[in-house]
């Protein structure tokens, strides 16, 4: 599923007989330059 910047993957894992696991994996697309800038500001405040 894709919803704006959010990606959700539904996954299933199987062994030789049947399903052994089922779940969802979620990721969000970010603006790397903005994220890096926020981290630099945060680190500057800490040190």
mmCIF entry with sequence, helices, sheets and N, C-alpha, C, O atoms, coordinates in Angstrom:
data_MODEL
# 
_entry.id   MODEL 
# 
_entity.id                         1 
_entity.type                       polymer 
_entity.pdbx_number_of_molecules   1 
# 
_entity_poly.entity_id                      1 
_entity_poly.type                           'polypeptide(L)' 
_entity_poly.nstd_linkage                   no 
_entity_poly.nstd_monomer                   no 
_entity_poly.pdbx_seq_one_letter_code       
;(UNK)(UNK)(UNK)(UNK)(UNK)(UNK)(UNK)(UNK)(UNK)(UNK)(UNK)(UNK)(UNK)(UNK)(UNK)(UNK)
(UNK)(UNK)(UNK)(UNK)(UNK)(UNK)(UNK)(UNK)(UNK)(UNK)(UNK)(UNK)(UNK)(UNK)(UNK)(UNK)
(UNK)(UNK)(UNK)(UNK)(UNK)(UNK)(UNK)(UNK)(UNK)(UNK)(UNK)(UNK)(UNK)(UNK)(UNK)
;
_entity_poly.pdbx_seq_one_letter_code_can   XXXXXXXXXXXXXXXXXXXXXXXXXXXXXXXXXXXXXXXXXXXXXXX 
_entity_poly.pdbx_strand_id                 A 
# 
loop_
_entity_poly_seq.entity_id 
_entity_poly_seq.num 
_entity_poly_seq.mon_id 
_entity_poly_seq.hetero 
1 1  UNK n 
1 2  UNK n 
1 3  UNK n 
1 4  UNK n 
1 5  UNK n 
1 6  UNK n 
1 7  UNK n 
1 8  UNK n 
1 9  UNK n 
1 10 UNK n 
1 11 UNK n 
1 12 UNK n 
1 13 UNK n 
1 14 UNK n 
1 15 UNK n 
1 16 UNK n 
1 17 UNK n 
1 18 UNK n 
1 19 UNK n 
1 20 UNK n 
1 21 UNK n 
1 22 UNK n 
1 23 UNK n 
1 24 UNK n 
1 25 UNK n 
1 26 UNK n 
1 27 UNK n 
1 28 UNK n 
1 29 UNK n 
1 30 UNK n 
1 31 UNK n 
1 32 UNK n 
1 33 UNK n 
1 34 UNK n 
1 35 UNK n 
1 36 UNK n 
1 37 UNK n 
1 38 UNK n 
1 39 UNK n 
1 40 UNK n 
1 41 UNK n 
1 42 UNK n 
1 43 UNK n 
1 44 UNK n 
1 45 UNK n 
1 46 UNK n 
1 47 UNK n 
# 
_struct_asym.id          A 
_struct_asym.entity_id   1 
# 
_struct_conf.conf_type_id            HELX_P 
_struct_conf.id                      HELX_P1 
_struct_conf.pdbx_PDB_helix_id       AA1 
_struct_conf.beg_label_comp_id       UNK 
_struct_conf.beg_label_asym_id       A 
_struct_conf.beg_label_seq_id        32 
_struct_conf.pdbx_beg_PDB_ins_code   ? 
_struct_conf.end_label_comp_id       UNK 
_struct_conf.end_label_asym_id       A 
_struct_conf.end_label_seq_id        46 
_struct_conf.pdbx_end_PDB_ins_code   ? 
_struct_conf.beg_auth_comp_id        UNK 
_struct_conf.beg_auth_asym_id        A 
_struct_conf.beg_auth_seq_id         32 
_struct_conf.end_auth_comp_id        UNK 
_struct_conf.end_auth_asym_id        A 
_struct_conf.end_auth_seq_id         46 
_struct_conf.pdbx_PDB_helix_class    1 
_struct_conf.details                 ? 
_struct_conf.pdbx_PDB_helix_length   15 
# 
_struct_conf_type.id          HELX_P 
_struct_conf_type.criteria    ? 
_struct_conf_type.reference   ? 
# 
_struct_sheet.id               AA1 
_struct_sheet.type             ? 
_struct_sheet.number_strands   3 
_struct_sheet.details          ? 
# 
loop_
_struct_sheet_order.sheet_id 
_struct_sheet_order.range_id_1 
_struct_sheet_order.range_id_2 
_struct_sheet_order.offset 
_struct_sheet_order.sense 
AA1 1 2 ? anti-parallel 
AA1 2 3 ? anti-parallel 
# 
loop_
_struct_sheet_range.sheet_id 
_struct_sheet_range.id 
_struct_sheet_range.beg_label_comp_id 
_struct_sheet_range.beg_label_asym_id 
_struct_sheet_range.beg_label_seq_id 
_struct_sheet_range.pdbx_beg_PDB_ins_code 
_struct_sheet_range.end_label_comp_id 
_struct_sheet_range.end_label_asym_id 
_struct_sheet_range.end_label_seq_id 
_struct_sheet_range.pdbx_end_PDB_ins_code 
_struct_sheet_range.beg_auth_comp_id 
_struct_sheet_range.beg_auth_asym_id 
_struct_sheet_range.beg_auth_seq_id 
_struct_sheet_range.end_auth_comp_id 
_struct_sheet_range.end_auth_asym_id 
_struct_sheet_range.end_auth_seq_id 
AA1 1 UNK A 2  ? UNK A 3  ? UNK A 2  UNK A 3  
AA1 2 UNK A 6  ? UNK A 14 ? UNK A 6  UNK A 14 
AA1 3 UNK A 19 ? UNK A 28 ? UNK A 19 UNK A 28 
# 
loop_
_atom_site.group_PDB 
_atom_site.id 
_atom_site.type_symbol 
_atom_site.label_atom_id 
_atom_site.label_alt_id 
_atom_site.label_comp_id 
_atom_site.label_asym_id 
_atom_site.label_entity_id 
_atom_site.label_seq_id 
_atom_site.pdbx_PDB_ins_code 
_atom_site.Cartn_x 
_atom_site.Cartn_y 
_atom_site.Cartn_z 
_atom_site.occupancy 
_atom_site.B_iso_or_equiv 
_atom_site.pdbx_formal_charge 
_atom_site.auth_seq_id 
_atom_site.auth_comp_id 
_atom_site.auth_asym_id 
_atom_site.auth_atom_id 
_atom_site.pdbx_PDB_model_num 
ATOM 1   N N  . UNK A 1 1  ? 0.842  -1.170  0.000  1.00 0.00 ? 1  UNK A N  1 
ATOM 2   C CA . UNK A 1 1  ? 0.000  0.000   0.000  1.00 0.00 ? 1  UNK A CA 1 
ATOM 3   C C  . UNK A 1 1  ? 0.892  1.239   0.000  1.00 0.00 ? 1  UNK A C  1 
ATOM 4   O O  . UNK A 1 1  ? 1.891  1.283   0.717  1.00 0.00 ? 1  UNK A O  1 
ATOM 5   N N  . UNK A 1 2  ? 0.546  2.224   -0.782 1.00 0.00 ? 2  UNK A N  1 
ATOM 6   C CA . UNK A 1 2  ? 1.266  3.489   -0.821 1.00 0.00 ? 2  UNK A CA 1 
ATOM 7   C C  . UNK A 1 2  ? 0.268  4.586   -0.478 1.00 0.00 ? 2  UNK A C  1 
ATOM 8   O O  . UNK A 1 2  ? -0.773 4.719   -1.123 1.00 0.00 ? 2  UNK A O  1 
ATOM 9   N N  . UNK A 1 3  ? 0.596  5.371   0.546  1.00 0.00 ? 3  UNK A N  1 
ATOM 10  C CA . UNK A 1 3  ? -0.270 6.474   0.969  1.00 0.00 ? 3  UNK A CA 1 
ATOM 11  C C  . UNK A 1 3  ? 0.614  7.684   1.216  1.00 0.00 ? 3  UNK A C  1 
ATOM 12  O O  . UNK A 1 3  ? 1.258  7.793   2.260  1.00 0.00 ? 3  UNK A O  1 
ATOM 13  N N  . UNK A 1 4  ? 0.640  8.595   0.244  1.00 0.00 ? 4  UNK A N  1 
ATOM 14  C CA . UNK A 1 4  ? 1.522  9.763   0.282  1.00 0.00 ? 4  UNK A CA 1 
ATOM 15  C C  . UNK A 1 4  ? 2.967  9.305   0.448  1.00 0.00 ? 4  UNK A C  1 
ATOM 16  O O  . UNK A 1 4  ? 3.531  8.738   -0.488 1.00 0.00 ? 4  UNK A O  1 
ATOM 17  N N  . UNK A 1 5  ? 3.592  9.534   1.617  1.00 0.00 ? 5  UNK A N  1 
ATOM 18  C CA . UNK A 1 5  ? 4.996  9.155   1.826  1.00 0.00 ? 5  UNK A CA 1 
ATOM 19  C C  . UNK A 1 5  ? 5.118  7.835   2.586  1.00 0.00 ? 5  UNK A C  1 
ATOM 20  O O  . UNK A 1 5  ? 6.229  7.401   2.890  1.00 0.00 ? 5  UNK A O  1 
ATOM 21  N N  . UNK A 1 6  ? 4.010  7.203   2.890  1.00 0.00 ? 6  UNK A N  1 
ATOM 22  C CA . UNK A 1 6  ? 3.997  5.989   3.717  1.00 0.00 ? 6  UNK A CA 1 
ATOM 23  C C  . UNK A 1 6  ? 3.850  4.740   2.842  1.00 0.00 ? 6  UNK A C  1 
ATOM 24  O O  . UNK A 1 6  ? 2.963  4.664   1.992  1.00 0.00 ? 6  UNK A O  1 
ATOM 25  N N  . UNK A 1 7  ? 4.724  3.776   3.062  1.00 0.00 ? 7  UNK A N  1 
ATOM 26  C CA . UNK A 1 7  ? 4.685  2.505   2.337  1.00 0.00 ? 7  UNK A CA 1 
ATOM 27  C C  . UNK A 1 7  ? 4.450  1.386   3.346  1.00 0.00 ? 7  UNK A C  1 
ATOM 28  O O  . UNK A 1 7  ? 5.138  1.314   4.364  1.00 0.00 ? 7  UNK A O  1 
ATOM 29  N N  . UNK A 1 8  ? 3.490  0.520   3.072  1.00 0.00 ? 8  UNK A N  1 
ATOM 30  C CA . UNK A 1 8  ? 3.214  -0.608  3.963  1.00 0.00 ? 8  UNK A CA 1 
ATOM 31  C C  . UNK A 1 8  ? 3.288  -1.892  3.140  1.00 0.00 ? 8  UNK A C  1 
ATOM 32  O O  . UNK A 1 8  ? 2.623  -2.030  2.113  1.00 0.00 ? 8  UNK A O  1 
ATOM 33  N N  . UNK A 1 9  ? 4.106  -2.819  3.610  1.00 0.00 ? 9  UNK A N  1 
ATOM 34  C CA . UNK A 1 9  ? 4.275  -4.112  2.947  1.00 0.00 ? 9  UNK A CA 1 
ATOM 35  C C  . UNK A 1 9  ? 3.697  -5.196  3.839  1.00 0.00 ? 9  UNK A C  1 
ATOM 36  O O  . UNK A 1 9  ? 4.044  -5.281  5.017  1.00 0.00 ? 9  UNK A O  1 
ATOM 37  N N  . UNK A 1 10 ? 2.828  -6.018  3.295  1.00 0.00 ? 10 UNK A N  1 
ATOM 38  C CA . UNK A 1 10 ? 2.335  -7.182  4.028  1.00 0.00 ? 10 UNK A CA 1 
ATOM 39  C C  . UNK A 1 10 ? 3.177  -8.368  3.585  1.00 0.00 ? 10 UNK A C  1 
ATOM 40  O O  . UNK A 1 10 ? 3.312  -8.636  2.392  1.00 0.00 ? 10 UNK A O  1 
ATOM 41  N N  . UNK A 1 11 ? 3.744  -9.079  4.562  1.00 0.00 ? 11 UNK A N  1 
ATOM 42  C CA . UNK A 1 11 ? 4.651  -10.185 4.253  1.00 0.00 ? 11 UNK A CA 1 
ATOM 43  C C  . UNK A 1 11 ? 4.189  -11.477 4.917  1.00 0.00 ? 11 UNK A C  1 
ATOM 44  O O  . UNK A 1 11 ? 3.531  -11.465 5.957  1.00 0.00 ? 11 UNK A O  1 
ATOM 45  N N  . UNK A 1 12 ? 4.550  -12.579 4.291  1.00 0.00 ? 12 UNK A N  1 
ATOM 46  C CA . UNK A 1 12 ? 4.280  -13.906 4.843  1.00 0.00 ? 12 UNK A CA 1 
ATOM 47  C C  . UNK A 1 12 ? 5.523  -14.762 4.622  1.00 0.00 ? 12 UNK A C  1 
ATOM 48  O O  . UNK A 1 12 ? 6.209  -14.642 3.607  1.00 0.00 ? 12 UNK A O  1 
ATOM 49  N N  . UNK A 1 13 ? 5.794  -15.626 5.593  1.00 0.00 ? 13 UNK A N  1 
ATOM 50  C CA . UNK A 1 13 ? 6.938  -16.542 5.476  1.00 0.00 ? 13 UNK A CA 1 
ATOM 51  C C  . UNK A 1 13 ? 6.428  -17.978 5.591  1.00 0.00 ? 13 UNK A C  1 
ATOM 52  O O  . UNK A 1 13 ? 5.565  -18.286 6.413  1.00 0.00 ? 13 UNK A O  1 
ATOM 53  N N  . UNK A 1 14 ? 6.979  -18.840 4.756  1.00 0.00 ? 14 UNK A N  1 
ATOM 54  C CA . UNK A 1 14 ? 6.543  -20.238 4.718  1.00 0.00 ? 14 UNK A CA 1 
ATOM 55  C C  . UNK A 1 14 ? 7.739  -21.172 4.890  1.00 0.00 ? 14 UNK A C  1 
ATOM 56  O O  . UNK A 1 14 ? 8.849  -20.863 4.457  1.00 0.00 ? 14 UNK A O  1 
ATOM 57  N N  . UNK A 1 15 ? 7.496  -22.315 5.527  1.00 0.00 ? 15 UNK A N  1 
ATOM 58  C CA . UNK A 1 15 ? 8.486  -23.391 5.499  1.00 0.00 ? 15 UNK A CA 1 
ATOM 59  C C  . UNK A 1 15 ? 8.001  -24.380 4.435  1.00 0.00 ? 15 UNK A C  1 
ATOM 60  O O  . UNK A 1 15 ? 7.168  -24.024 3.602  1.00 0.00 ? 15 UNK A O  1 
ATOM 61  N N  . UNK A 1 16 ? 8.501  -25.595 4.449  1.00 0.00 ? 16 UNK A N  1 
ATOM 62  C CA . UNK A 1 16 ? 8.098  -26.573 3.431  1.00 0.00 ? 16 UNK A CA 1 
ATOM 63  C C  . UNK A 1 16 ? 6.661  -27.052 3.586  1.00 0.00 ? 16 UNK A C  1 
ATOM 64  O O  . UNK A 1 16 ? 6.114  -27.672 2.675  1.00 0.00 ? 16 UNK A O  1 
ATOM 65  N N  . UNK A 1 17 ? 6.043  -26.771 4.731  1.00 0.00 ? 17 UNK A N  1 
ATOM 66  C CA . UNK A 1 17 ? 4.697  -27.293 4.987  1.00 0.00 ? 17 UNK A CA 1 
ATOM 67  C C  . UNK A 1 17 ? 3.620  -26.209 4.951  1.00 0.00 ? 17 UNK A C  1 
ATOM 68  O O  . UNK A 1 17 ? 2.631  -26.342 4.230  1.00 0.00 ? 17 UNK A O  1 
ATOM 69  N N  . UNK A 1 18 ? 3.807  -25.140 5.722  1.00 0.00 ? 18 UNK A N  1 
ATOM 70  C CA . UNK A 1 18 ? 2.778  -24.096 5.750  1.00 0.00 ? 18 UNK A CA 1 
ATOM 71  C C  . UNK A 1 18 ? 3.347  -22.747 6.204  1.00 0.00 ? 18 UNK A C  1 
ATOM 72  O O  . UNK A 1 18 ? 4.557  -22.598 6.373  1.00 0.00 ? 18 UNK A O  1 
ATOM 73  N N  . UNK A 1 19 ? 2.456  -21.769 6.397  1.00 0.00 ? 19 UNK A N  1 
ATOM 74  C CA . UNK A 1 19 ? 2.873  -20.440 6.808  1.00 0.00 ? 19 UNK A CA 1 
ATOM 75  C C  . UNK A 1 19 ? 3.400  -20.473 8.243  1.00 0.00 ? 19 UNK A C  1 
ATOM 76  O O  . UNK A 1 19 ? 2.779  -21.061 9.128  1.00 0.00 ? 19 UNK A O  1 
ATOM 77  N N  . UNK A 1 20 ? 4.559  -19.832 8.462  1.00 0.00 ? 20 UNK A N  1 
ATOM 78  C CA . UNK A 1 20 ? 5.154  -19.800 9.800  1.00 0.00 ? 20 UNK A CA 1 
ATOM 79  C C  . UNK A 1 20 ? 5.180  -18.396 10.404 1.00 0.00 ? 20 UNK A C  1 
ATOM 80  O O  . UNK A 1 20 ? 5.426  -18.237 11.600 1.00 0.00 ? 20 UNK A O  1 
ATOM 81  N N  . UNK A 1 21 ? 4.926  -17.378 9.576  1.00 0.00 ? 21 UNK A N  1 
ATOM 82  C CA . UNK A 1 21 ? 4.907  -16.007 10.095 1.00 0.00 ? 21 UNK A CA 1 
ATOM 83  C C  . UNK A 1 21 ? 4.145  -15.109 9.128  1.00 0.00 ? 21 UNK A C  1 
ATOM 84  O O  . UNK A 1 21 ? 4.077  -15.361 7.925  1.00 0.00 ? 21 UNK A O  1 
ATOM 85  N N  . UNK A 1 22 ? 3.573  -14.046 9.705  1.00 0.00 ? 22 UNK A N  1 
ATOM 86  C CA . UNK A 1 22 ? 2.826  -13.087 8.905  1.00 0.00 ? 22 UNK A CA 1 
ATOM 87  C C  . UNK A 1 22 ? 2.956  -11.730 9.593  1.00 0.00 ? 22 UNK A C  1 
ATOM 88  O O  . UNK A 1 22 ? 2.877  -11.652 10.819 1.00 0.00 ? 22 UNK A O  1 
ATOM 89  N N  . UNK A 1 23 ? 3.151  -10.664 8.824  1.00 0.00 ? 23 UNK A N  1 
ATOM 90  C CA . UNK A 1 23 ? 3.272  -9.356  9.454  1.00 0.00 ? 23 UNK A CA 1 
ATOM 91  C C  . UNK A 1 23 ? 3.246  -8.225  8.453  1.00 0.00 ? 23 UNK A C  1 
ATOM 92  O O  . UNK A 1 23 ? 3.074  -8.425  7.250  1.00 0.00 ? 23 UNK A O  1 
ATOM 93  N N  . UNK A 1 24 ? 3.424  -7.022  8.991  1.00 0.00 ? 24 UNK A N  1 
ATOM 94  C CA . UNK A 1 24 ? 3.475  -5.826  8.167  1.00 0.00 ? 24 UNK A CA 1 
ATOM 95  C C  . UNK A 1 24 ? 4.787  -5.106  8.435  1.00 0.00 ? 24 UNK A C  1 
ATOM 96  O O  . UNK A 1 24 ? 5.301  -5.109  9.554  1.00 0.00 ? 24 UNK A O  1 
ATOM 97  N N  . UNK A 1 25 ? 5.317  -4.491  7.387  1.00 0.00 ? 25 UNK A N  1 
ATOM 98  C CA . UNK A 1 25 ? 6.546  -3.706  7.488  1.00 0.00 ? 25 UNK A CA 1 
ATOM 99  C C  . UNK A 1 25 ? 6.211  -2.327  6.939  1.00 0.00 ? 25 UNK A C  1 
ATOM 100 O O  . UNK A 1 25 ? 5.740  -2.206  5.808  1.00 0.00 ? 25 UNK A O  1 
ATOM 101 N N  . UNK A 1 26 ? 6.452  -1.279  7.737  1.00 0.00 ? 26 UNK A N  1 
ATOM 102 C CA . UNK A 1 26 ? 6.088  0.071   7.331  1.00 0.00 ? 26 UNK A CA 1 
ATOM 103 C C  . UNK A 1 26 ? 7.330  0.949   7.213  1.00 0.00 ? 26 UNK A C  1 
ATOM 104 O O  . UNK A 1 26 ? 8.221  0.902   8.061  1.00 0.00 ? 26 UNK A O  1 
ATOM 105 N N  . UNK A 1 27 ? 7.374  1.745   6.157  1.00 0.00 ? 27 UNK A N  1 
ATOM 106 C CA . UNK A 1 27 ? 8.475  2.688   5.922  1.00 0.00 ? 27 UNK A CA 1 
ATOM 107 C C  . UNK A 1 27 ? 7.872  4.035   5.556  1.00 0.00 ? 27 UNK A C  1 
ATOM 108 O O  . UNK A 1 27 ? 6.760  4.108   5.034  1.00 0.00 ? 27 UNK A O  1 
ATOM 109 N N  . UNK A 1 28 ? 8.616  5.100   5.835  1.00 0.00 ? 28 UNK A N  1 
ATOM 110 C CA . UNK A 1 28 ? 8.191  6.442   5.461  1.00 0.00 ? 28 UNK A CA 1 
ATOM 111 C C  . UNK A 1 28 ? 9.312  7.088   4.666  1.00 0.00 ? 28 UNK A C  1 
ATOM 112 O O  . UNK A 1 28 ? 10.475 7.041   5.068  1.00 0.00 ? 28 UNK A O  1 
ATOM 113 N N  . UNK A 1 29 ? 8.964  7.690   3.542  1.00 0.00 ? 29 UNK A N  1 
ATOM 114 C CA . UNK A 1 29 ? 9.942  8.375   2.702  1.00 0.00 ? 29 UNK A CA 1 
ATOM 115 C C  . UNK A 1 29 ? 10.191 9.757   3.305  1.00 0.00 ? 29 UNK A C  1 
ATOM 116 O O  . UNK A 1 29 ? 9.248  10.492  3.597  1.00 0.00 ? 29 UNK A O  1 
ATOM 117 N N  . UNK A 1 30 ? 11.454 10.103  3.487  1.00 0.00 ? 30 UNK A N  1 
ATOM 118 C CA . UNK A 1 30 ? 11.811 11.388  4.083  1.00 0.00 ? 30 UNK A CA 1 
ATOM 119 C C  . UNK A 1 30 ? 12.594 12.237  3.095  1.00 0.00 ? 30 UNK A C  1 
ATOM 120 O O  . UNK A 1 30 ? 13.111 11.737  2.096  1.00 0.00 ? 30 UNK A O  1 
ATOM 121 N N  . UNK A 1 31 ? 12.673 13.525  3.389  1.00 0.00 ? 31 UNK A N  1 
ATOM 122 C CA . UNK A 1 31 ? 13.536 14.434  2.648  1.00 0.00 ? 31 UNK A CA 1 
ATOM 123 C C  . UNK A 1 31 ? 14.894 14.381  3.352  1.00 0.00 ? 31 UNK A C  1 
ATOM 124 O O  . UNK A 1 31 ? 15.035 14.910  4.455  1.00 0.00 ? 31 UNK A O  1 
ATOM 125 N N  . UNK A 1 32 ? 15.883 13.759  2.736  1.00 0.00 ? 32 UNK A N  1 
ATOM 126 C CA . UNK A 1 32 ? 17.183 13.527  3.381  1.00 0.00 ? 32 UNK A CA 1 
ATOM 127 C C  . UNK A 1 32 ? 17.879 14.824  3.772  1.00 0.00 ? 32 UNK A C  1 
ATOM 128 O O  . UNK A 1 32 ? 18.459 14.902  4.854  1.00 0.00 ? 32 UNK A O  1 
ATOM 129 N N  . UNK A 1 33 ? 17.835 15.836  2.921  1.00 0.00 ? 33 UNK A N  1 
ATOM 130 C CA . UNK A 1 33 ? 18.495 17.108  3.243  1.00 0.00 ? 33 UNK A CA 1 
ATOM 131 C C  . UNK A 1 33 ? 17.873 17.743  4.485  1.00 0.00 ? 33 UNK A C  1 
ATOM 132 O O  . UNK A 1 33 ? 18.592 18.224  5.361  1.00 0.00 ? 33 UNK A O  1 
ATOM 133 N N  . UNK A 1 34 ? 16.567 17.747  4.565  1.00 0.00 ? 34 UNK A N  1 
ATOM 134 C CA . UNK A 1 34 ? 15.867 18.308  5.731  1.00 0.00 ? 34 UNK A CA 1 
ATOM 135 C C  . UNK A 1 34 ? 16.197 17.505  6.992  1.00 0.00 ? 34 UNK A C  1 
ATOM 136 O O  . UNK A 1 34 ? 16.444 18.082  8.051  1.00 0.00 ? 34 UNK A O  1 
ATOM 137 N N  . UNK A 1 35 ? 16.202 16.172  6.877  1.00 0.00 ? 35 UNK A N  1 
ATOM 138 C CA . UNK A 1 35 ? 16.512 15.306  8.008  1.00 0.00 ? 35 UNK A CA 1 
ATOM 139 C C  . UNK A 1 35 ? 17.935 15.553  8.502  1.00 0.00 ? 35 UNK A C  1 
ATOM 140 O O  . UNK A 1 35 ? 18.164 15.703  9.702  1.00 0.00 ? 35 UNK A O  1 
ATOM 141 N N  . UNK A 1 36 ? 18.888 15.595  7.572  1.00 0.00 ? 36 UNK A N  1 
ATOM 142 C CA . UNK A 1 36 ? 20.288 15.843  7.941  1.00 0.00 ? 36 UNK A CA 1 
ATOM 143 C C  . UNK A 1 36 ? 20.455 17.190  8.636  1.00 0.00 ? 36 UNK A C  1 
ATOM 144 O O  . UNK A 1 36 ? 21.212 17.311  9.599  1.00 0.00 ? 36 UNK A O  1 
ATOM 145 N N  . UNK A 1 37 ? 19.746 18.196  8.143  1.00 0.00 ? 37 UNK A N  1 
ATOM 146 C CA . UNK A 1 37 ? 19.808 19.524  8.738  1.00 0.00 ? 37 UNK A CA 1 
ATOM 147 C C  . UNK A 1 37 ? 19.278 19.500  10.177 1.00 0.00 ? 37 UNK A C  1 
ATOM 148 O O  . UNK A 1 37 ? 19.869 20.112  11.067 1.00 0.00 ? 37 UNK A O  1 
ATOM 149 N N  . UNK A 1 38 ? 18.188 18.807  10.399 1.00 0.00 ? 38 UNK A N  1 
ATOM 150 C CA . UNK A 1 38 ? 17.617 18.708  11.749 1.00 0.00 ? 38 UNK A CA 1 
ATOM 151 C C  . UNK A 1 38 ? 18.575 17.995  12.697 1.00 0.00 ? 38 UNK A C  1 
ATOM 152 O O  . UNK A 1 38 ? 18.707 18.386  13.857 1.00 0.00 ? 38 UNK A O  1 
ATOM 153 N N  . UNK A 1 39 ? 19.238 16.961  12.214 1.00 0.00 ? 39 UNK A N  1 
ATOM 154 C CA . UNK A 1 39 ? 20.187 16.214  13.050 1.00 0.00 ? 39 UNK A CA 1 
ATOM 155 C C  . UNK A 1 39 ? 21.381 17.095  13.407 1.00 0.00 ? 39 UNK A C  1 
ATOM 156 O O  . UNK A 1 39 ? 21.836 17.086  14.551 1.00 0.00 ? 39 UNK A O  1 
ATOM 157 N N  . UNK A 1 40 ? 21.890 17.856  12.438 1.00 0.00 ? 40 UNK A N  1 
ATOM 158 C CA . UNK A 1 40 ? 23.021 18.766  12.709 1.00 0.00 ? 40 UNK A CA 1 
ATOM 159 C C  . UNK A 1 40 ? 22.653 19.789  13.768 1.00 0.00 ? 40 UNK A C  1 
ATOM 160 O O  . UNK A 1 40 ? 23.453 20.072  14.660 1.00 0.00 ? 40 UNK A O  1 
ATOM 161 N N  . UNK A 1 41 ? 21.436 20.354  13.680 1.00 0.00 ? 41 UNK A N  1 
ATOM 162 C CA . UNK A 1 41 ? 20.992 21.317  14.682 1.00 0.00 ? 41 UNK A CA 1 
ATOM 163 C C  . UNK A 1 41 ? 20.904 20.680  16.069 1.00 0.00 ? 41 UNK A C  1 
ATOM 164 O O  . UNK A 1 41 ? 21.296 21.282  17.068 1.00 0.00 ? 41 UNK A O  1 
ATOM 165 N N  . UNK A 1 42 ? 20.396 19.485  16.111 1.00 0.00 ? 42 UNK A N  1 
ATOM 166 C CA . UNK A 1 42 ? 20.244 18.762  17.381 1.00 0.00 ? 42 UNK A CA 1 
ATOM 167 C C  . UNK A 1 42 ? 21.622 18.488  18.004 1.00 0.00 ? 42 UNK A C  1 
ATOM 168 O O  . UNK A 1 42 ? 21.817 18.683  19.204 1.00 0.00 ? 42 UNK A O  1 
ATOM 169 N N  . UNK A 1 43 ? 22.554 18.043  17.191 1.00 0.00 ? 43 UNK A N  1 
ATOM 170 C CA . UNK A 1 43 ? 23.904 17.760  17.693 1.00 0.00 ? 43 UNK A CA 1 
ATOM 171 C C  . UNK A 1 43 ? 24.606 19.041  18.157 1.00 0.00 ? 43 UNK A C  1 
ATOM 172 O O  . UNK A 1 43 ? 25.351 19.026  19.137 1.00 0.00 ? 43 UNK A O  1 
ATOM 173 N N  . UNK A 1 44 ? 24.367 20.133  17.456 1.00 0.00 ? 44 UNK A N  1 
ATOM 174 C CA . UNK A 1 44 ? 24.980 21.410  17.830 1.00 0.00 ? 44 UNK A CA 1 
ATOM 175 C C  . UNK A 1 44 ? 24.503 21.850  19.222 1.00 0.00 ? 44 UNK A C  1 
ATOM 176 O O  . UNK A 1 44 ? 25.277 22.411  19.999 1.00 0.00 ? 44 UNK A O  1 
ATOM 177 N N  . UNK A 1 45 ? 23.245 21.597  19.526 1.00 0.00 ? 45 UNK A N  1 
ATOM 178 C CA . UNK A 1 45 ? 22.695 21.944  20.840 1.00 0.00 ? 45 UNK A CA 1 
ATOM 179 C C  . UNK A 1 45 ? 23.286 21.062  21.940 1.00 0.00 ? 45 UNK A C  1 
ATOM 180 O O  . UNK A 1 45 ? 23.463 21.507  23.074 1.00 0.00 ? 45 UNK A O  1 
ATOM 181 N N  . UNK A 1 46 ? 23.586 19.829  21.601 1.00 0.00 ? 46 UNK A N  1 
ATOM 182 C CA . UNK A 1 46 ? 24.101 18.876  22.590 1.00 0.00 ? 46 UNK A CA 1 
ATOM 183 C C  . UNK A 1 46 ? 25.544 19.185  22.948 1.00 0.00 ? 46 UNK A C  1 
ATOM 184 O O  . UNK A 1 46 ? 25.933 19.041  24.107 1.00 0.00 ? 46 UNK A O  1 
ATOM 185 N N  . UNK A 1 47 ? 26.352 19.611  21.970 1.00 0.00 ? 47 UNK A N  1 
ATOM 186 C CA . UNK A 1 47 ? 27.787 19.831  22.215 1.00 0.00 ? 47 UNK A CA 1 
ATOM 187 C C  . UNK A 1 47 ? 28.052 21.276  22.222 1.00 0.00 ? 47 UNK A C  1 
ATOM 188 O O  . UNK A 1 47 ? 29.195 21.693  22.410 1.00 0.00 ? 47 UNK A O  1 
# 
